[in-house]
C-alpha cells in the first residue's frame, strides 16, 4: 500500500459529501452516539460499491448508459427528498436533550441510503482503486477497499463527534439552528444537482 493511495484516499474521505452532511446533522441533532452510528452506516454503504468493483459490475453499469442514468437520477431524487424533509421538518435540527434518541436501525438505514447513492465512493472504486492493484487481484482490491472503509469510519466519526460537541451551545442560538437546517438542505440540493449532471 503506497503513500499516494493513503493520501488520496484521505482527501476523498475528508472532502464533504452526502455522508458527511448526514453525519453532521445526526451528531448535531441527536448527540455523540447518533454521530458514531451515522458514521458506521455511511461506512457500511461503501460495501456495495466495493462488491460492484470487485465483480466488475460497476464497469458494466457505467458502460450501460440507461442503467447508469437510472441509478444516477434515483440518487439525485433521494437527495432532493432529503433536502425537502430537512426544510419541512422544523424539528430536524432541534437540540432537545429530553427527546427520545433515534433508533440505531433508523439511523443506519438512512445513512446507508444517503451514502449508497453518493457518487464519490462509486467513482473511487471504479476509477481510482484499480490503478493500485494488478488486474484480477481480488484480494488486494478487498484489502485496499477495507482501508478506504476504515478511513471513512474514522473521519466520519470525527465529524459526528465534532458536531455533537457543539450541541450544548446551539440551544442558545435558535436562529443559527434554522440557518444550519437550511444550509444542510441547500447542501443536499447542490449534491443532487451535481450528481444529476455528472
GICOR-V650160 format. One record per pair of residues at least 4 apart in sequence whose ideal C-beta (glycine too) atoms are under 6 Angstrom apart, sorted by the first residue. I is the first residue (numbers start at 1). J is the second residue. If there is no record, write none. Layout:
BEGIN
I_J + I_J
END
This chain:
BEGIN
1_5 + 5_132 + 9_148 + 9_151 + 10_14 + 12_124 + 13_151 + 13_152 + 13_155 + 14_155 + 16_20 + 17_118 + 17_120 + 18_114 + 18_118 + 18_191 + 19_42 + 19_115 + 19_118 + 20_159 + 21_184 + 21_187 + 22_38 + 22_111 + 22_114 + 23_38 + 23_39 + 23_156 + 23_159 + 23_160 + 24_159 + 24_163 + 25_29 + 25_184 + 26_30 + 26_34 + 26_35 + 26_38 + 27_35 + 27_160 + 27_163 + 27_164 + 28_163 + 29_93 + 30_34 + 30_102 + 31_164 + 32_161 + 32_164 + 34_107 + 35_160 + 35_161 + 35_163 + 35_164 + 36_157 + 36_160 + 37_104 + 37_107 + 38_107 + 38_111 + 38_160 + 39_153 + 39_156 + 39_157 + 39_160 + 41_108 + 41_111 + 41_112 + 42_111 + 42_115 + 42_156 + 43_149 + 43_152 + 43_153 + 44_112 + 45_112 + 45_115 + 45_116 + 46_121 + 46_149 + 49_121 + 49_122 + 49_125 + 50_125 + 50_145 + 52_57 + 52_58 + 53_58 + 53_125 + 54_138 + 54_141 + 57_61 + 58_126 + 61_67 + 61_68 + 62_68 + 65_69 + 75_117 + 75_195 + 76_192 + 76_195 + 76_196 + 78_117 + 79_188 + 79_191 + 79_192 + 80_192 + 82_188 + 83_185 + 83_188 + 83_189 + 84_88 + 85_89 + 86_92 + 86_181 + 86_184 + 86_185 + 87_185 + 92_181 + 93_177 + 93_180 + 93_181 + 95_167 + 95_170 + 95_171 + 102_106 + 102_107 + 105_109 + 112_116 + 119_123 + 119_195 + 119_198 + 123_127 + 124_128 + 125_129 + 129_144 + 133_137 + 133_140 + 133_141 + 152_156 + 153_157 + 170_177
END
